[in-house]
């Protein structure tokens, strides 16, 4: 892969997600810049990253699980 594609995939695979004005999660801008086959690579990178997060977390939670729990606990 080339550096630009690697950066787009890494950006799309990160756990951080922007929210719109109503609070809905929106795809990262990099997602729209990826071709369909590169989106599959980004998805696979997301799966691998979440697994690493679960292994590293003392409770076995991924960053996604932590983010959901935080939103459920906030007023």
Secondary structure, 3 states (H helix, E strand, C coil): CCHHHHHHHHHHHCCCCEECCCCCEECCHHHHCCCHHHHHHHHHHHHHHHHHHHHHCCCCCCHHHHHHHHHHHCC
